[in-house]
Amino acid sequence: MALWKVSINSSTKINSVRLRKGMSVQIANNGMNPVITSRYRDQIAQLFMNDFGIDLKKANALNSAMLEAERID
C-alpha cells in the first residue's frame, strides 16, 4: 500500500465552497495516483468533509485541476 497526500492546489470559492491552497488529507491505496483514479474520489471527498467540513463534490473540485497528489510513503 502506498500513502498519498492529496492537497488543494489553489485558493478559490466555487458554489459557495471556499477552498484554501494547502488543505490536505492523507489516503492509502494500491499505488496509483488517487486523484486520477475514480474509485478513490469518494474517499477523498469524505476525508475533506471530515477534516475541514468542505464538500468537494458540491464545489466540483474532485479533479486533477484542483487537487494534486504526492506519494509520501
N, C-alpha and C positions, 0 to 999 in steps of 0.2 A: 504494500500500500504506500502511496505517495501522499505527502502532506502539502497542501497548496494554500497560499494566502491570496484571497480574492479581494481586490480593492477598487473603489470608485476612482476613476482617473481624472475627473474634472468636477468642480463645483457648479451646480445648476439647480434650477427649480422647474420641475416638469409635472403637470397635472396636480398642482398644489403639494407636491412632494419635494422637499428640499434635500438635495444630495450634496455632501461635502467631500471634497477631494481628500483621500487618505482614509476614509472609513473602510475598515476591512474586517473580514472574517476568515477563519481557517476551516478547510474541508479536506477530508481524506478520501481518496478514490484509488482507482486501479492504475494510475499513472498518466492518464490522458488529461489534457487541459480541461478543467470543469466548466469554463466559460463557453467553450465551443462545443461541448458535449451536452446535448439536450436533456439527457436523463438526470443531470445534476442541477439543472436550473431551478427546479422547485426547492431543492435543499438549500441552495444559495439564497433564494428569496426568503425562506423560512429563517435562516440564520441571521440575515439582515433585519428581519422583523423582530426576532428575539433580542438581538443585541442593541439595536438602535431605534426600533419602532417605526421603521420606514418600509413602505410597500413598493418593492422594485417592480412588481407586476403592474401596479397602477401607474407607475412612472414610465413604464415600457422601457426599462433600463437593464433587462436581462440579456445583454448582448455584448459583443467584444468592443463595440464603440464606446460603451460606458464603463465597462469593467475590464480589469487586467488581472491576470493570474501569474503568480510567481511560485515556483516549486521551492519549498523550504526544508525538505527532509534532509 
